[in-house]
Amino acid sequence: MSGPNGDLGMPVEADAEGEDDEAEYAAINSMLDQINSCLDHLEEKNDHLHARLQELLESNRQTRLEFQQQLGEAPSDAST
């Protein structure tokens, strides 16, 4: 029996399985692309939130220093 291109010993079923495998790989590849896109979006959001939290932290530090100066206290290290 010959295959679709006239190759001997290649059953037609093997070609159909190959097409199924290709379709499955294409579907998996598409899903991986979607997952990658979602992860990129989450990373961007995380980076944005991190930057906003850093700004808030710095703002709180400045406010604390201003209050301490108004009260006449020497600024203390936040780690102690």
mmCIF file of the N, C-alpha and C atoms, coordinates in Angstrom:
data_MODEL
# 
_entry.id   MODEL 
# 
loop_
_atom_site.group_PDB 
_atom_site.id 
_atom_site.type_symbol 
_atom_site.label_atom_id 
_atom_site.label_alt_id 
_atom_site.label_comp_id 
_atom_site.label_asym_id 
_atom_site.label_entity_id 
_atom_site.label_seq_id 
_atom_site.pdbx_PDB_ins_code 
_atom_site.Cartn_x 
_atom_site.Cartn_y 
_atom_site.Cartn_z 
_atom_site.occupancy 
_atom_site.B_iso_or_equiv 
_atom_site.pdbx_formal_charge 
_atom_site.auth_seq_id 
_atom_site.auth_comp_id 
_atom_site.auth_asym_id 
_atom_site.auth_atom_id 
_atom_site.pdbx_PDB_model_num 
ATOM 1   N N  . MET A 1 1  ? 0.856  -1.172 0.000  1.00 0.00 ? 1  MET A N  1 
ATOM 2   C CA . MET A 1 1  ? 0.000  0.000  0.000  1.00 0.00 ? 1  MET A CA 1 
ATOM 3   C C  . MET A 1 1  ? 0.897  1.229  0.000  1.00 0.00 ? 1  MET A C  1 
ATOM 4   N N  . SER A 1 2  ? 0.517  2.253  -0.733 1.00 0.00 ? 2  SER A N  1 
ATOM 5   C CA . SER A 1 2  ? 1.337  3.458  -0.800 1.00 0.00 ? 2  SER A CA 1 
ATOM 6   C C  . SER A 1 2  ? 0.649  4.594  -0.076 1.00 0.00 ? 2  SER A C  1 
ATOM 7   N N  . GLY A 1 3  ? 1.476  5.530  0.416  1.00 0.00 ? 3  GLY A N  1 
ATOM 8   C CA . GLY A 1 3  ? 0.954  6.689  1.128  1.00 0.00 ? 3  GLY A CA 1 
ATOM 9   C C  . GLY A 1 3  ? 0.417  7.726  0.164  1.00 0.00 ? 3  GLY A C  1 
ATOM 10  N N  . PRO A 1 4  ? 0.005  8.887  0.658  1.00 0.00 ? 4  PRO A N  1 
ATOM 11  C CA . PRO A 1 4  ? -0.606 9.906  -0.183 1.00 0.00 ? 4  PRO A CA 1 
ATOM 12  C C  . PRO A 1 4  ? 0.348  10.463 -1.239 1.00 0.00 ? 4  PRO A C  1 
ATOM 13  N N  . ASN A 1 5  ? 1.653  10.401 -0.994 1.00 0.00 ? 5  ASN A N  1 
ATOM 14  C CA . ASN A 1 5  ? 2.625  10.902 -1.967 1.00 0.00 ? 5  ASN A CA 1 
ATOM 15  C C  . ASN A 1 5  ? 3.252  9.773  -2.765 1.00 0.00 ? 5  ASN A C  1 
ATOM 16  N N  . GLY A 1 6  ? 2.667  8.603  -2.694 1.00 0.00 ? 6  GLY A N  1 
ATOM 17  C CA . GLY A 1 6  ? 3.197  7.463  -3.409 1.00 0.00 ? 6  GLY A CA 1 
ATOM 18  C C  . GLY A 1 6  ? 4.289  6.735  -2.657 1.00 0.00 ? 6  GLY A C  1 
ATOM 19  N N  . ASP A 1 7  ? 4.556  7.115  -1.410 1.00 0.00 ? 7  ASP A N  1 
ATOM 20  C CA . ASP A 1 7  ? 5.583  6.449  -0.617 1.00 0.00 ? 7  ASP A CA 1 
ATOM 21  C C  . ASP A 1 7  ? 5.087  5.070  -0.214 1.00 0.00 ? 7  ASP A C  1 
ATOM 22  N N  . LEU A 1 8  ? 5.918  4.097  -0.415 1.00 0.00 ? 8  LEU A N  1 
ATOM 23  C CA . LEU A 1 8  ? 5.550  2.742  -0.029 1.00 0.00 ? 8  LEU A CA 1 
ATOM 24  C C  . LEU A 1 8  ? 5.696  2.566  1.473  1.00 0.00 ? 8  LEU A C  1 
ATOM 25  N N  . GLY A 1 9  ? 4.827  1.805  2.051  1.00 0.00 ? 9  GLY A N  1 
ATOM 26  C CA . GLY A 1 9  ? 4.923  1.483  3.462  1.00 0.00 ? 9  GLY A CA 1 
ATOM 27  C C  . GLY A 1 9  ? 4.380  2.565  4.378  1.00 0.00 ? 9  GLY A C  1 
ATOM 28  N N  . MET A 1 10 ? 3.789  3.605  3.853  1.00 0.00 ? 10 MET A N  1 
ATOM 29  C CA . MET A 1 10 ? 3.231  4.668  4.690  1.00 0.00 ? 10 MET A CA 1 
ATOM 30  C C  . MET A 1 10 ? 1.713  4.592  4.604  1.00 0.00 ? 10 MET A C  1 
ATOM 31  N N  . PRO A 1 11 ? 1.087  4.012  5.604  1.00 0.00 ? 11 PRO A N  1 
ATOM 32  C CA . PRO A 1 11 ? -0.375 3.906  5.554  1.00 0.00 ? 11 PRO A CA 1 
ATOM 33  C C  . PRO A 1 11 ? -1.039 5.277  5.641  1.00 0.00 ? 11 PRO A C  1 
ATOM 34  N N  . VAL A 1 12 ? -2.218 5.358  5.081  1.00 0.00 ? 12 VAL A N  1 
ATOM 35  C CA . VAL A 1 12 ? -2.973 6.611  5.076  1.00 0.00 ? 12 VAL A CA 1 
ATOM 36  C C  . VAL A 1 12 ? -3.317 7.029  6.501  1.00 0.00 ? 12 VAL A C  1 
ATOM 37  N N  . GLU A 1 13 ? -3.539 6.060  7.396  1.00 0.00 ? 13 GLU A N  1 
ATOM 38  C CA . GLU A 1 13 ? -3.890 6.378  8.778  1.00 0.00 ? 13 GLU A CA 1 
ATOM 39  C C  . GLU A 1 13 ? -2.774 7.155  9.472  1.00 0.00 ? 13 GLU A C  1 
ATOM 40  N N  . ALA A 1 14 ? -1.530 6.841  9.163  1.00 0.00 ? 14 ALA A N  1 
ATOM 41  C CA . ALA A 1 14 ? -0.402 7.540  9.785  1.00 0.00 ? 14 ALA A CA 1 
ATOM 42  C C  . ALA A 1 14 ? -0.406 9.003  9.384  1.00 0.00 ? 14 ALA A C  1 
ATOM 43  N N  . ASP A 1 15 ? -0.794 9.286  8.141  1.00 0.00 ? 15 ASP A N  1 
ATOM 44  C CA . ASP A 1 15 ? -0.867 10.675 7.691  1.00 0.00 ? 15 ASP A CA 1 
ATOM 45  C C  . ASP A 1 15 ? -1.977 11.417 8.428  1.00 0.00 ? 15 ASP A C  1 
ATOM 46  N N  . ALA A 1 16 ? -3.110 10.752 8.645  1.00 0.00 ? 16 ALA A N  1 
ATOM 47  C CA . ALA A 1 16 ? -4.214 11.372 9.374  1.00 0.00 ? 16 ALA A CA 1 
ATOM 48  C C  . ALA A 1 16 ? -3.807 11.636 10.817 1.00 0.00 ? 16 ALA A C  1 
ATOM 49  N N  . GLU A 1 17 ? -3.057 10.700 11.413 1.00 0.00 ? 17 GLU A N  1 
ATOM 50  C CA . GLU A 1 17 ? -2.572 10.916 12.780 1.00 0.00 ? 17 GLU A CA 1 
ATOM 51  C C  . GLU A 1 17 ? -1.613 12.095 12.827 1.00 0.00 ? 17 GLU A C  1 
ATOM 52  N N  . GLY A 1 18 ? -0.780 12.222 11.799 1.00 0.00 ? 18 GLY A N  1 
ATOM 53  C CA . GLY A 1 18 ? 0.149  13.350 11.731 1.00 0.00 ? 18 GLY A CA 1 
ATOM 54  C C  . GLY A 1 18 ? -0.593 14.671 11.663 1.00 0.00 ? 18 GLY A C  1 
ATOM 55  N N  . GLU A 1 19 ? -1.691 14.699 10.907 1.00 0.00 ? 19 GLU A N  1 
ATOM 56  C CA . GLU A 1 19 ? -2.496 15.919 10.824 1.00 0.00 ? 19 GLU A CA 1 
ATOM 57  C C  . GLU A 1 19 ? -3.140 16.225 12.173 1.00 0.00 ? 19 GLU A C  1 
ATOM 58  N N  . ASP A 1 20 ? -3.605 15.173 12.855 1.00 0.00 ? 20 ASP A N  1 
ATOM 59  C CA . ASP A 1 20 ? -4.187 15.366 14.185 1.00 0.00 ? 20 ASP A CA 1 
ATOM 60  C C  . ASP A 1 20 ? -3.141 15.912 15.156 1.00 0.00 ? 20 ASP A C  1 
ATOM 61  N N  . ASP A 1 21 ? -1.920 15.351 15.066 1.00 0.00 ? 21 ASP A N  1 
ATOM 62  C CA . ASP A 1 21 ? -0.841 15.830 15.932 1.00 0.00 ? 21 ASP A CA 1 
ATOM 63  C C  . ASP A 1 21 ? -0.531 17.296 15.654 1.00 0.00 ? 21 ASP A C  1 
ATOM 64  N N  . GLU A 1 22 ? -0.495 17.653 14.370 1.00 0.00 ? 22 GLU A N  1 
ATOM 65  C CA . GLU A 1 22 ? -0.215 19.047 14.010 1.00 0.00 ? 22 GLU A CA 1 
ATOM 66  C C  . GLU A 1 22 ? -1.294 19.977 14.551 1.00 0.00 ? 22 GLU A C  1 
ATOM 67  N N  . ALA A 1 23 ? -2.547 19.554 14.436 1.00 0.00 ? 23 ALA A N  1 
ATOM 68  C CA . ALA A 1 23 ? -3.648 20.367 14.952 1.00 0.00 ? 23 ALA A CA 1 
ATOM 69  C C  . ALA A 1 23 ? -3.546 20.497 16.468 1.00 0.00 ? 23 ALA A C  1 
ATOM 70  N N  . GLU A 1 24 ? -3.177 19.396 17.126 1.00 0.00 ? 24 GLU A N  1 
ATOM 71  C CA . GLU A 1 24 ? -3.034 19.432 18.581 1.00 0.00 ? 24 GLU A CA 1 
ATOM 72  C C  . GLU A 1 24 ? -1.889 20.357 18.994 1.00 0.00 ? 24 GLU A C  1 
ATOM 73  N N  . TYR A 1 25 ? -0.759 20.262 18.278 1.00 0.00 ? 25 TYR A N  1 
ATOM 74  C CA . TYR A 1 25 ? 0.371  21.150 18.567 1.00 0.00 ? 25 TYR A CA 1 
ATOM 75  C C  . TYR A 1 25 ? 0.001  22.611 18.325 1.00 0.00 ? 25 TYR A C  1 
ATOM 76  N N  . ALA A 1 26 ? -0.756 22.871 17.271 1.00 0.00 ? 26 ALA A N  1 
ATOM 77  C CA . ALA A 1 26 ? -1.178 24.244 16.977 1.00 0.00 ? 26 ALA A CA 1 
ATOM 78  C C  . ALA A 1 26 ? -2.089 24.768 18.088 1.00 0.00 ? 26 ALA A C  1 
ATOM 79  N N  . ALA A 1 27 ? -2.986 23.914 18.585 1.00 0.00 ? 27 ALA A N  1 
ATOM 80  C CA . ALA A 1 27 ? -3.886 24.326 19.667 1.00 0.00 ? 27 ALA A CA 1 
ATOM 81  C C  . ALA A 1 27 ? -3.098 24.591 20.946 1.00 0.00 ? 27 ALA A C  1 
ATOM 82  N N  . ILE A 1 28 ? -2.136 23.718 21.244 1.00 0.00 ? 28 ILE A N  1 
ATOM 83  C CA . ILE A 1 28 ? -1.302 23.913 22.437 1.00 0.00 ? 28 ILE A CA 1 
ATOM 84  C C  . ILE A 1 28 ? -0.487 25.184 22.302 1.00 0.00 ? 28 ILE A C  1 
ATOM 85  N N  . ASN A 1 29 ? 0.064  25.410 21.118 1.00 0.00 ? 29 ASN A N  1 
ATOM 86  C CA . ASN A 1 29 ? 0.853  26.613 20.874 1.00 0.00 ? 29 ASN A CA 1 
ATOM 87  C C  . ASN A 1 29 ? 0.004  27.870 21.060 1.00 0.00 ? 29 ASN A C  1 
ATOM 88  N N  . SER A 1 30 ? -1.230 27.820 20.573 1.00 0.00 ? 30 SER A N  1 
ATOM 89  C CA . SER A 1 30 ? -2.136 28.957 20.737 1.00 0.00 ? 30 SER A CA 1 
ATOM 90  C C  . SER A 1 30 ? -2.445 29.207 22.213 1.00 0.00 ? 30 SER A C  1 
ATOM 91  N N  . MET A 1 31 ? -2.689 28.128 22.956 1.00 0.00 ? 31 MET A N  1 
ATOM 92  C CA . MET A 1 31 ? -2.958 28.277 24.392 1.00 0.00 ? 31 MET A CA 1 
ATOM 93  C C  . MET A 1 31 ? -1.746 28.848 25.121 1.00 0.00 ? 31 MET A C  1 
ATOM 94  N N  . LEU A 1 32 ? -0.563 28.379 24.756 1.00 0.00 ? 32 LEU A N  1 
ATOM 95  C CA . LEU A 1 32 ? 0.658  28.903 25.383 1.00 0.00 ? 32 LEU A CA 1 
ATOM 96  C C  . LEU A 1 32 ? 0.853  30.383 25.063 1.00 0.00 ? 32 LEU A C  1 
ATOM 97  N N  . ASP A 1 33 ? 0.519  30.776 23.841 1.00 0.00 ? 33 ASP A N  1 
ATOM 98  C CA . ASP A 1 33 ? 0.597  32.194 23.480 1.00 0.00 ? 33 ASP A CA 1 
ATOM 99  C C  . ASP A 1 33 ? -0.362 33.026 24.324 1.00 0.00 ? 33 ASP A C  1 
ATOM 100 N N  . GLN A 1 34 ? -1.569 32.512 24.538 1.00 0.00 ? 34 GLN A N  1 
ATOM 101 C CA . GLN A 1 34 ? -2.545 33.222 25.364 1.00 0.00 ? 34 GLN A CA 1 
ATOM 102 C C  . GLN A 1 34 ? -2.067 33.316 26.808 1.00 0.00 ? 34 GLN A C  1 
ATOM 103 N N  . ILE A 1 35 ? -1.526 32.234 27.330 1.00 0.00 ? 35 ILE A N  1 
ATOM 104 C CA . ILE A 1 35 ? -1.001 32.241 28.701 1.00 0.00 ? 35 ILE A CA 1 
ATOM 105 C C  . ILE A 1 35 ? 0.141  33.235 28.817 1.00 0.00 ? 35 ILE A C  1 
ATOM 106 N N  . ASN A 1 36 ? 1.027  33.235 27.837 1.00 0.00 ? 36 ASN A N  1 
ATOM 107 C CA . ASN A 1 36 ? 2.154  34.165 27.834 1.00 0.00 ? 36 ASN A CA 1 
ATOM 108 C C  . ASN A 1 36 ? 1.667  35.608 27.813 1.00 0.00 ? 36 ASN A C  1 
ATOM 109 N N  . SER A 1 37 ? 0.650  35.874 27.007 1.00 0.00 ? 37 SER A N  1 
ATOM 110 C CA . SER A 1 37 ? 0.086  37.221 26.940 1.00 0.00 ? 37 SER A CA 1 
ATOM 111 C C  . SER A 1 37 ? -0.514 37.627 28.288 1.00 0.00 ? 37 SER A C  1 
ATOM 112 N N  . CYS A 1 38 ? -1.237 36.711 28.916 1.00 0.00 ? 38 CYS A N  1 
ATOM 113 C CA . CYS A 1 38 ? -1.826 36.996 30.233 1.00 0.00 ? 38 CYS A CA 1 
ATOM 114 C C  . CYS A 1 38 ? -0.736 37.251 31.273 1.00 0.00 ? 38 CYS A C  1 
ATOM 115 N N  . LEU A 1 39 ? 0.318  36.451 31.239 1.00 0.00 ? 39 LEU A N  1 
ATOM 116 C CA . LEU A 1 39 ? 1.416  36.641 32.190 1.00 0.00 ? 39 LEU A CA 1 
ATOM 117 C C  . LEU A 1 39 ? 2.118  37.976 31.965 1.00 0.00 ? 39 LEU A C  1 
ATOM 118 N N  . ASP A 1 40 ? 2.289  38.369 30.704 1.00 0.00 ? 40 ASP A N  1 
ATOM 119 C CA . ASP A 1 40 ? 2.884  39.674 30.408 1.00 0.00 ? 40 ASP A CA 1 
ATOM 120 C C  . ASP A 1 40 ? 2.022  40.796 30.973 1.00 0.00 ? 40 ASP A C  1 
ATOM 121 N N  . HIS A 1 41 ? 0.702  40.653 30.799 1.00 0.00 ? 41 HIS A N  1 
ATOM 122 C CA . HIS A 1 41 ? -0.220 41.665 31.317 1.00 0.00 ? 41 HIS A CA 1 
ATOM 123 C C  . HIS A 1 41 ? -0.148 41.731 32.844 1.00 0.00 ? 41 HIS A C  1 
ATOM 124 N N  . LEU A 1 42 ? -0.123 40.579 33.498 1.00 0.00 ? 42 LEU A N  1 
ATOM 125 C CA . LEU A 1 42 ? -0.015 40.550 34.958 1.00 0.00 ? 42 LEU A CA 1 
ATOM 126 C C  . LEU A 1 42 ? 1.306  41.151 35.431 1.00 0.00 ? 42 LEU A C  1 
ATOM 127 N N  . GLU A 1 43 ? 2.376  40.892 34.697 1.00 0.00 ? 43 GLU A N  1 
ATOM 128 C CA . GLU A 1 43 ? 3.677  41.452 35.065 1.00 0.00 ? 43 GLU A CA 1 
ATOM 129 C C  . GLU A 1 43 ? 3.660  42.977 34.959 1.00 0.00 ? 43 GLU A C  1 
ATOM 130 N N  . GLU A 1 44 ? 3.019  43.494 33.906 1.00 0.00 ? 44 GLU A N  1 
ATOM 131 C CA . GLU A 1 44 ? 2.901  44.944 33.766 1.00 0.00 ? 44 GLU A CA 1 
ATOM 132 C C  . GLU A 1 44 ? 2.107  45.542 34.926 1.00 0.00 ? 44 GLU A C  1 
ATOM 133 N N  . LYS A 1 45 ? 0.993  44.904 35.277 1.00 0.00 ? 45 LYS A N  1 
ATOM 134 C CA . LYS A 1 45 ? 0.184  45.391 36.400 1.00 0.00 ? 45 LYS A CA 1 
ATOM 135 C C  . LYS A 1 45 ? 0.974  45.337 37.699 1.00 0.00 ? 45 LYS A C  1 
ATOM 136 N N  . ASN A 1 46 ? 1.714  44.257 37.902 1.00 0.00 ? 46 ASN A N  1 
ATOM 137 C CA . ASN A 1 46 ? 2.529  44.112 39.103 1.00 0.00 ? 46 ASN A CA 1 
ATOM 138 C C  . ASN A 1 46 ? 3.586  45.211 39.175 1.00 0.00 ? 46 ASN A C  1 
ATOM 139 N N  . ASP A 1 47 ? 4.247  45.467 38.056 1.00 0.00 ? 47 ASP A N  1 
ATOM 140 C CA . ASP A 1 47 ? 5.257  46.527 38.023 1.00 0.00 ? 47 ASP A CA 1 
ATOM 141 C C  . ASP A 1 47 ? 4.636  47.885 38.339 1.00 0.00 ? 47 ASP A C  1 
ATOM 142 N N  . HIS A 1 48 ? 3.441  48.130 37.788 1.00 0.00 ? 48 HIS A N  1 
ATOM 143 C CA . HIS A 1 48 ? 2.754  49.399 38.043 1.00 0.00 ? 48 HIS A CA 1 
ATOM 144 C C  . HIS A 1 48 ? 2.389  49.524 39.523 1.00 0.00 ? 48 HIS A C  1 
ATOM 145 N N  . LEU A 1 49 ? 1.840  48.454 40.090 1.00 0.00 ? 49 LEU A N  1 
ATOM 146 C CA . LEU A 1 49 ? 1.481  48.482 41.513 1.00 0.00 ? 49 LEU A CA 1 
ATOM 147 C C  . LEU A 1 49 ? 2.712  48.658 42.393 1.00 0.00 ? 49 LEU A C  1 
ATOM 148 N N  . HIS A 1 50 ? 3.794  48.012 42.037 1.00 0.00 ? 50 HIS A N  1 
ATOM 149 C CA . HIS A 1 50 ? 5.030  48.139 42.808 1.00 0.00 ? 50 HIS A CA 1 
ATOM 150 C C  . HIS A 1 50 ? 5.514  49.588 42.792 1.00 0.00 ? 50 HIS A C  1 
ATOM 151 N N  . ALA A 1 51 ? 5.474  50.212 41.625 1.00 0.00 ? 51 ALA A N  1 
ATOM 152 C CA . ALA A 1 51 ? 5.897  51.610 41.523 1.00 0.00 ? 51 ALA A CA 1 
ATOM 153 C C  . ALA A 1 51 ? 4.993  52.515 42.358 1.00 0.00 ? 51 ALA A C  1 
ATOM 154 N N  . ARG A 1 52 ? 3.685  52.275 42.304 1.00 0.00 ? 52 ARG A N  1 
ATOM 155 C CA . ARG A 1 52 ? 2.750  53.090 43.093 1.00 0.00 ? 52 ARG A CA 1 
ATOM 156 C C  . ARG A 1 52 ? 2.988  52.905 44.588 1.00 0.00 ? 52 ARG A C  1 
ATOM 157 N N  . LEU A 1 53 ? 3.246  51.681 45.030 1.00 0.00 ? 53 LEU A N  1 
ATOM 158 C CA . LEU A 1 53 ? 3.513  51.426 46.445 1.00 0.00 ? 53 LEU A CA 1 
ATOM 159 C C  . LEU A 1 53 ? 4.816  52.082 46.890 1.00 0.00 ? 53 LEU A C  1 
ATOM 160 N N  . GLN A 1 54 ? 5.817  52.078 46.029 1.00 0.00 ? 54 GLN A N  1 
ATOM 161 C CA . GLN A 1 54 ? 7.071  52.760 46.350 1.00 0.00 ? 54 GLN A CA 1 
ATOM 162 C C  . GLN A 1 54 ? 6.823  54.258 46.530 1.00 0.00 ? 54 GLN A C  1 
ATOM 163 N N  . GLU A 1 55 ? 6.007  54.843 45.650 1.00 0.00 ? 55 GLU A N  1 
ATOM 164 C CA . GLU A 1 55 ? 5.666  56.263 45.774 1.00 0.00 ? 55 GLU A CA 1 
ATOM 165 C C  . GLU A 1 55 ? 4.936  56.527 47.086 1.00 0.00 ? 55 GLU A C  1 
ATOM 166 N N  . LEU A 1 56 ? 3.993  55.662 47.426 1.00 0.00 ? 56 LEU A N  1 
ATOM 167 C CA . LEU A 1 56 ? 3.239  55.822 48.669 1.00 0.00 ? 56 LEU A CA 1 
ATOM 168 C C  . LEU A 1 56 ? 4.153  55.705 49.880 1.00 0.00 ? 56 LEU A C  1 
ATOM 169 N N  . LEU A 1 57 ? 5.055  54.758 49.851 1.00 0.00 ? 57 LEU A N  1 
ATOM 170 C CA . LEU A 1 57 ? 6.002  54.586 50.947 1.00 0.00 ? 57 LEU A CA 1 
ATOM 171 C C  . LEU A 1 57 ? 6.862  55.831 51.121 1.00 0.00 ? 57 LEU A C  1 
ATOM 172 N N  . GLU A 1 58 ? 7.372  56.357 50.031 1.00 0.00 ? 58 GLU A N  1 
ATOM 173 C CA . GLU A 1 58 ? 8.198  57.563 50.109 1.00 0.00 ? 58 GLU A CA 1 
ATOM 174 C C  . GLU A 1 58 ? 7.382  58.755 50.610 1.00 0.00 ? 58 GLU A C  1 
ATOM 175 N N  . SER A 1 59 ? 6.145  58.864 50.153 1.00 0.00 ? 59 SER A N  1 
ATOM 176 C CA . SER A 1 59 ? 5.271  59.943 50.615 1.00 0.00 ? 59 SER A CA 1 
ATOM 177 C C  . SER A 1 59 ? 5.028  59.834 52.119 1.00 0.00 ? 59 SER A C  1 
ATOM 178 N N  . ASN A 1 60 ? 4.789  58.620 52.602 1.00 0.00 ? 60 ASN A N  1 
ATOM 179 C CA . ASN A 1 60 ? 4.572  58.415 54.035 1.00 0.00 ? 60 ASN A CA 1 
ATOM 180 C C  . ASN A 1 60 ? 5.823  58.747 54.841 1.00 0.00 ? 60 ASN A C  1 
ATOM 181 N N  . ARG A 1 61 ? 6.983  58.409 54.309 1.00 0.00 ? 61 ARG A N  1 
ATOM 182 C CA . ARG A 1 61 ? 8.232  58.752 54.997 1.00 0.00 ? 61 ARG A CA 1 
ATOM 183 C C  . ARG A 1 61 ? 8.390  60.267 55.105 1.00 0.00 ? 61 ARG A C  1 
ATOM 184 N N  . GLN A 1 62 ? 8.108  60.953 54.022 1.00 0.00 ? 62 GLN A N  1 
ATOM 185 C CA . GLN A 1 62 ? 8.232  62.410 54.033 1.00 0.00 ? 62 GLN A CA 1 
ATOM 186 C C  . GLN A 1 62 ? 7.250  63.029 55.026 1.00 0.00 ? 62 GLN A C  1 
ATOM 187 N N  . THR A 1 63 ? 6.026  62.530 55.030 1.00 0.00 ? 63 THR A N  1 
ATOM 188 C CA . THR A 1 63 ? 5.018  63.046 55.960 1.00 0.00 ? 63 THR A CA 1 
ATOM 189 C C  . THR A 1 63 ? 5.444  62.801 57.404 1.00 0.00 ? 63 THR A C  1 
ATOM 190 N N  . ARG A 1 64 ? 5.964  61.616 57.684 1.00 0.00 ? 64 ARG A N  1 
ATOM 191 C CA . ARG A 1 64 ? 6.425  61.299 59.040 1.00 0.00 ? 64 ARG A CA 1 
ATOM 192 C C  . ARG A 1 64 ? 7.555  62.235 59.457 1.00 0.00 ? 64 ARG A C  1 
ATOM 193 N N  . LEU A 1 65 ? 8.500  62.476 58.553 1.00 0.00 ? 65 LEU A N  1 
ATOM 194 C CA . LEU A 1 65 ? 9.603  63.386 58.868 1.00 0.00 ? 65 LEU A CA 1 
ATOM 195 C C  . LEU A 1 65 ? 9.098  64.800 59.139 1.00 0.00 ? 65 LEU A C  1 
ATOM 196 N N  . GLU A 1 66 ? 8.127  65.245 58.353 1.00 0.00 ? 66 GLU A N  1 
ATOM 197 C CA . GLU A 1 66 ? 7.569  66.581 58.569 1.00 0.00 ? 66 GLU A CA 1 
ATOM 198 C C  . GLU A 1 66 ? 6.883  66.675 59.930 1.00 0.00 ? 66 GLU A C  1 
ATOM 199 N N  . PHE A 1 67 ? 6.122  65.655 60.304 1.00 0.00 ? 67 PHE A N  1 
ATOM 200 C CA . PHE A 1 67 ? 5.469  65.651 61.614 1.00 0.00 ? 67 PHE A CA 1 
ATOM 201 C C  . PHE A 1 67 ? 6.497  65.652 62.741 1.00 0.00 ? 67 PHE A C  1 
ATOM 202 N N  . GLN A 1 68 ? 7.546  64.857 62.575 1.00 0.00 ? 68 GLN A N  1 
ATOM 203 C CA . GLN A 1 68 ? 8.583  64.823 63.606 1.00 0.00 ? 68 GLN A CA 1 
ATOM 204 C C  . GLN A 1 68 ? 9.263  66.182 63.731 1.00 0.00 ? 68 GLN A C  1 
ATOM 205 N N  . GLN A 1 69 ? 9.491  66.842 62.625 1.00 0.00 ? 69 GLN A N  1 
ATOM 206 C CA . GLN A 1 69 ? 10.126 68.159 62.668 1.00 0.00 ? 69 GLN A CA 1 
ATOM 207 C C  . GLN A 1 69 ? 9.199  69.180 63.319 1.00 0.00 ? 69 GLN A C  1 
ATOM 208 N N  . GLN A 1 70 ? 7.906  69.076 63.045 1.00 0.00 ? 70 GLN A N  1 
ATOM 209 C CA . GLN A 1 70 ? 6.948  69.993 63.659 1.00 0.00 ? 70 GLN A CA 1 
ATOM 210 C C  . GLN A 1 70 ? 6.875  69.775 65.166 1.00 0.00 ? 70 GLN A C  1 
ATOM 211 N N  . LEU A 1 71 ? 7.046  68.549 65.602 1.00 0.00 ? 71 LEU A N  1 
ATOM 212 C CA . LEU A 1 71 ? 6.998  68.250 67.029 1.00 0.00 ? 71 LEU A CA 1 
ATOM 213 C C  . LEU A 1 71 ? 8.334  68.507 67.714 1.00 0.00 ? 71 LEU A C  1 
ATOM 214 N N  . GLY A 1 72 ? 9.341  68.853 66.936 1.00 0.00 ? 72 GLY A N  1 
ATOM 215 C CA . GLY A 1 72 ? 10.643 69.152 67.501 1.00 0.00 ? 72 GLY A CA 1 
ATOM 216 C C  . GLY A 1 72 ? 11.462 67.927 67.821 1.00 0.00 ? 72 GLY A C  1 
ATOM 217 N N  . GLU A 1 73 ? 11.057 66.788 67.297 1.00 0.00 ? 73 GLU A N  1 
ATOM 218 C CA . GLU A 1 73 ? 11.805 65.564 67.531 1.00 0.00 ? 73 GLU A CA 1 
ATOM 219 C C  . GLU A 1 73 ? 12.859 65.400 66.448 1.00 0.00 ? 73 GLU A C  1 
ATOM 220 N N  . ALA A 1 74 ? 13.907 64.722 66.815 1.00 0.00 ? 74 ALA A N  1 
ATOM 221 C CA . ALA A 1 74 ? 14.918 64.373 65.821 1.00 0.00 ? 74 ALA A CA 1 
ATOM 222 C C  . ALA A 1 74 ? 14.399 63.181 65.032 1.00 0.00 ? 74 ALA A C  1 
ATOM 223 N N  . PRO A 1 75 ? 14.585 63.198 63.726 1.00 0.00 ? 75 PRO A N  1 
ATOM 224 C CA . PRO A 1 75 ? 14.113 62.052 62.928 1.00 0.00 ? 75 PRO A CA 1 
ATOM 225 C C  . PRO A 1 75 ? 14.825 60.774 63.359 1.00 0.00 ? 75 PRO A C  1 
ATOM 226 N N  . SER A 1 76 ? 14.053 59.717 63.519 1.00 0.00 ? 76 SER A N  1 
ATOM 227 C CA . SER A 1 76 ? 14.628 58.432 63.930 1.00 0.00 ? 76 SER A CA 1 
ATOM 228 C C  . SER A 1 76 ? 14.609 57.475 62.757 1.00 0.00 ? 76 SER A C  1 
ATOM 229 N N  . ASP A 1 77 ? 15.480 56.487 62.837 1.00 0.00 ? 77 ASP A N  1 
ATOM 230 C CA . ASP A 1 77 ? 15.546 55.469 61.797 1.00 0.00 ? 77 ASP A CA 1 
ATOM 231 C C  . ASP A 1 77 ? 14.306 54.592 61.908 1.00 0.00 ? 77 ASP A C  1 
ATOM 232 N N  . ALA A 1 78 ? 13.628 54.338 60.798 1.00 0.00 ? 78 ALA A N  1 
ATOM 233 C CA . ALA A 1 78 ? 12.392 53.554 60.815 1.00 0.00 ? 78 ALA A CA 1 
ATOM 234 C C  . ALA A 1 78 ? 12.640 52.096 61.164 1.00 0.00 ? 78 ALA A C  1 
ATOM 235 N N  . SER A 1 79 ? 13.879 51.642 61.060 1.00 0.00 ? 79 SER A N  1 
ATOM 236 C CA . SER A 1 79 ? 14.155 50.234 61.346 1.00 0.00 ? 79 SER A CA 1 
ATOM 237 C C  . SER A 1 79 ? 14.336 49.965 62.832 1.00 0.00 ? 79 SER A C  1 
ATOM 238 N N  . THR A 1 80 ? 14.394 50.993 63.665 1.00 0.00 ? 80 THR A N  1 
ATOM 239 C CA . THR A 1 80 ? 14.564 50.777 65.109 1.00 0.00 ? 80 THR A CA 1 
ATOM 240 C C  . THR A 1 80 ? 13.292 51.037 65.858 1.00 0.00 ? 80 THR A C  1 
# 
